[in-house]
Amino acid sequence: MVQIANFQYAREASNYVKILNELRSLGAQFAINLPTIVFCGNQSVGKSSLLEAISGVKLPRSDGTCTRCVMELRLIESVKRWSCQLSLRKEYDEHGKRLNRPYETRFGEPINDPDMVELMTRRAQKALLNPEDNGDGFLDWDFGNQSYDEDSRTNALKFTKNVVCIEIKGPDVPNLSLIDLPGIIQHVDRAEDRRFIGLIEELVKDYIRNDQSIIIATITCKDEIENQPIVTYAKEADQGGIRTLGVLTKPDQIEEDTYDIWLKILRGEAYKLDLGYYIVKNPSKKQLNDGITFEEAREAEIRFFETDEPWNRFHMQERIGIKNLQNKLSKLLIKAVKRELPNILRSVNEKLEEVRQRLSGLPKPILLDDPKMELIRMVQTCFTNIKSDIKLWNELNKQFEQFREEFYNLRPIFIVGCIVDEATKKSSPAKFDLLKEKGEYPTIDNGNGPSSSRPNSRPNNNNQLEEIKGSDISDIMKEARGILLPGFIPYPAVAMIINNRKTKWNRPSNDCLNAVHRIMIELVDNTLESTFYRFPKLVILMRNKGRAWLDECKDQAAKQINFTYQMELNTYPYTLDDKLMIDLKMEFFEALREAAKHEITNKTPTDTLNVVASVMAYLKIATKRYVDIIPLTIIHSYVNGFSDRIKEKLMEAFANNNDESINDLAEEDENIKNTRDDLINREKYLKEVLNKLDNFGIVEISEN
């Protein structure tokens, strides 16, 4: 059997075609243009044989019209054994009106015998043509000796726009997606069937007008090309001829003295198309009746083109035969899918935004018998969702960690004494970082100045840490000493050095609060939107209530933060942890004194070392204290304060309304309800499409 899998696809290609199949199964083609290979042509031009060669399975065929619905072939590579699952996708009702939302249902169990596909496909088609009957009733339908035409007279419909989906999986099955449309008809035997001429014409034109459709115009060499409507339809839909590929069939039936025009077409000299033309030779009716296999059919095709004039001398051999056609189709589809997925994502987002905007403009739908109780229930749901949002705490912790990093970057670095390199005996200024542990300091001053340890996500005009030299401390002490005798440490100097550092503490605290406020606004807005999205007026009202309470809680938290800041700034340095203060001071003092020993000139006075040690010890305690108290304040005063009373605040939105007012808000007419239901359905399946694209990892590409 000739399988399209014999052609080498790139490994990544399978994933692109799988996502295309998944999108189409959701009915995404009604919302956005999907890349699609569409086979179309006159009735009995050989489309069925063409698709059989590509799919590797037999499909319904007859001398007359056998394809009375759209067929979609989904070919999916799998390590499991070969199987085929048929499905029915309803896109239109029995009157031809498009459904608000397409839906797809399985037709029977998976098939493991390829020879059963033709019969089951015929049964699936019959199920679609009898929409009022239970589809399962046709799973074992016995057609007896009835021909396709005879059987069609027993169906409720003669044609349908709905789709039989044939999903074939197996280790030798490629990843490809094809659409087969009913053959175009120009004449019917019965007057009552004339309407199907226009129905099929409309169906074909509808599929090929999609600018993402790759039109496979199947053209028989048995008839003049001008007489085949698909040529005209394709030219109307694709005026530039950039997405139409012509497939010439039945080359063995070309009339004498007419070979030149077909050769010109193949060479691109007549009826030009950017994708060009291919020519194939499929089995004759006699060969099919004799039971020719797929392998034998392809071998016969090769012999025909190798031995028959003028094909054996035709120089464009890459345009001859089913194998070359298969390879071309694969490349075209994969290229189109890879190119268009980002655009599809953007289109879905645009459609989704359009639907949401239309929904937001609709009045409230009818509620339950007691509208007020329904609103109370929805407020409770909203309250629960806000309280239990796990992602919120993940985001808050990120902001608190960011605050800690920015706050730590305000610490000063003290440069006192020297470090001597034992090997070179050279000395360098010693740097002391109060946040480092014993043994990690001092470090060498490389002259570049210290920088913050990690990048900031919030703007910071200066990532360099402040440096304070021992001589700077000595100068401050001199100014603060007054009438104190030498050797006495002026406490105001210590307090001034500490408080000068604390003046910068308020900025990162407020930055953190503002960041948390933005996160809370997004959470509350999204939760309110998802809870009350059917009620545009309520969404606005609830959002205003939520924002007002958020602002109030933020103001309260800001006051608490400012109180803590003012307490640190305007109170003399204070701690009850005497032991830690003394231990840290002694630890720093010993390290400072050791570094000062290596100073050759301008040795740092001992009282200066004492002051530096005291400042470092206290700032370490105060820094660790402050970096905890700010997040705790935000959590207690803002986050918890908001959550504790948000239910009460939202209830205020309608607590004072009487029953008449609420019922008035809830009233709507039938047309509005139907419109809303349609939009909600569209929104739902657009979200499903978006979810498929997000899971696939598609990134939207900006038009700019």
Buried (B, 14 or more C-beta within 10 A) or exposed (E): EBBBBEBEBEEEBBEBBBBBBBBBBBBBBBBBBBBBBBBBBBBBBBBBBBBBBBBBBBBBBBEEBBBBBBBBBBBBBBEEEBBBBBBBBBBBEBEEEEBBBBEBEEBBEEBEEBEBBBBBBBBBBBBBBBBEEEBEEBBEBEBEEEEBEEBBEEBEBBBBBBBBBBBBBBEEBBBBBBBBBBBBBEEBEEEEBEEBBEBBBEBBBEBBBBEBBBBBBBBBBBBEBEEBBBBEBBBEBBEEBEBBBBBBBBBEEBEEEEBEBBBEBBBBEBBEBEBBBBBBBBBBEEEBEEEBEBEBBBEBBBEBBEEEEEBEEBEBEEBBBBBBBBBBBBBBBBBBBBEBBBBBBBBBBEBBEBBBEBBBEBBBBBBEEEBBEBBBEBBBBBBEBBEEBEEBEEBBEEBBEBBBBBBBBBBBBBBBBBBBEEEEEEBBBBBBBBBEEEEEBBBEBEEEEBEBEEEBEBEBEEBEBBBBBBEBBBEBBEEBBEEEEEEEBBBBBBBBBBBEBBEEBBBBBBBBBBBBBEBBBEBBBEBBBEBBBBBBEBBEBBBEBBBEBBEBBBEBBBEBBBEBBEEBBEEEBEEEEEEBBEEBBEBBBEBBBEBBEBBEEEEBBBBBBBBBBBBBBBBBBBBEBBBEBBBEBBBEBBBEBBBEBBBEBBBEBBEEBEEEEBBEBBBBEEEBEEBBEBBBBBBEBBBBBBEBBEEBEBEBEEEE
